[in-house]
């Protein structure tokens, strides 16, 4: 591509027709609201894909992902770009403190193997935080085993999660003792990456899942489900549908954690509130 072509693609705009088709799909399939005021945001996120594919218009791009059978892989690229993947280790740490101070003792009176699910796990930090918390509790207070499922709608972040490799700057919120125990430094001292140790990685698995689907195709029920900072992108009716579905996958008296800005009050769900964003199945 020469410089004139590059400049043309940089300046191309998302047409009304292309935006409407994208926004309808994003809402119907992903549950994410995409009102007109988000048009520029969507345009900027997808522009890089036009450059990669050497396409001259968004109309061409939209036709490719929706009408061309060979565009299915690119459709998943688009989904990854429009989804939000902001997360970090020990985000909203009060939840992890509540698990160790209150929930684990109650659960371990009934069982010695726990199942957890991080729905909308993004790049995996939430999964690995849960693994560290559980591992610490098992070593110091009560031995038990566990496994954690992480799911997300963006394939690219799932691949990142599975590798368990992060820039060292992303683990600043992790205590020094936990850093030493659960992260491996790169053999090349100039490389700033760290990796989750195999002992934790063996207890987690990652799968693609769309929370808008009617059938999640998950066989297990879970003692603890995290679905934090996901519902904020859904309308109220969709929030109720998703949480009701998640509730079906909770064990008897299982726990659901939502994000700090999310509320399901007055949605008539089979849950009782324990804390502002912590619920238990009825």
Rosetta blueprint (number, residue, H / E / L):
1 X L
2 X L
3 X H
4 X H
5 X H
6 X H
7 X H
8 X H
9 X H
10 X H
11 X H
12 X L
13 X L
14 X L
15 X L
16 X H
17 X H
18 X H
19 X H
20 X H
21 X H
22 X H
23 X H
24 X H
25 X H
26 X H
27 X H
28 X H
29 X H
30 X H
31 X L
32 X L
33 X L
34 X L
35 X L
36 X H
37 X H
38 X H
39 X H
40 X H
41 X H
42 X H
43 X H
44 X H
45 X H
46 X H
47 X H
48 X H
49 X H
50 X H
51 X H
52 X H
53 X H
54 X L
55 X L
56 X L
57 X L
58 X H
59 X H
60 X H
61 X H
62 X H
63 X H
64 X H
65 X H
66 X H
67 X H
68 X L
69 X H
70 X H
71 X H
72 X H
73 X H
74 X H
75 X H
76 X H
77 X H
78 X H
79 X H
80 X H
81 X H
82 X H
83 X L
84 X L
85 X L
86 X L
87 X L
88 X L
89 X L
90 X L
91 X L
92 X L
93 X L
94 X H
95 X H
96 X H
97 X H
98 X H
99 X H
100 X H
101 X H
102 X H
103 X H
104 X H
105 X H
106 X H
107 X H
108 X L
109 X L
110 X L
111 X L
112 X L
113 X E
114 X E
115 X E
116 X E
117 X E
118 X E
119 X E
120 X L
121 X L
122 X L
123 X L
124 X L
125 X H
126 X H
127 X H
128 X H
129 X H
130 X H
131 X H
132 X H
133 X H
134 X H
135 X H
136 X H
137 X H
138 X H
139 X H
140 X H
141 X L
142 X L
143 X L
144 X L
145 X E
146 X E
147 X E
148 X E
149 X E
150 X E
151 X E
152 X E
153 X L
154 X L
155 X H
156 X H
157 X H
158 X H
159 X H
160 X H
161 X H
162 X H
163 X H
164 X L
165 X E
166 X E
167 X E
168 X H
169 X H
170 X H
171 X H
172 X L
173 X L
174 X L
175 X L
176 X H
177 X H
178 X H
179 X H
180 X H
181 X H
182 X H
183 X E
184 X E
185 X E
186 X L
187 X L
188 X L
189 X L
190 X L
191 X L
192 X L
193 X E
194 X E
195 X E
196 X E
197 X L
198 X H
199 X H
200 X H
201 X H
202 X L
203 X L
204 X E
205 X E
206 X E
207 X E
208 X E
209 X L
210 X L
211 X L
212 X L
213 X L
214 X L
215 X L
216 X L
217 X L
218 X L
219 X L
220 X L
221 X L
222 X E
223 X E
224 X E
225 X E
226 X E
227 X E
228 X L
229 X L
230 X L
231 X H
232 X H
233 X H
234 X L
235 X L
236 X H
237 X H
238 X H
239 X H
240 X H
241 X H
242 X H
243 X H
244 X H
245 X H
246 X H
247 X H
248 X H
249 X L
250 X E
251 X E
252 X E
253 X E
254 X E
255 X E
256 X E
257 X E
258 X E
259 X L
260 X L
261 X L
262 X L
263 X L
264 X L
265 X L
266 X L
267 X L
268 X L
269 X L
270 X L
271 X E
272 X E
273 X E
274 X E
275 X E
276 X L
277 X L
278 X E
279 X E
280 X E
281 X E
282 X L
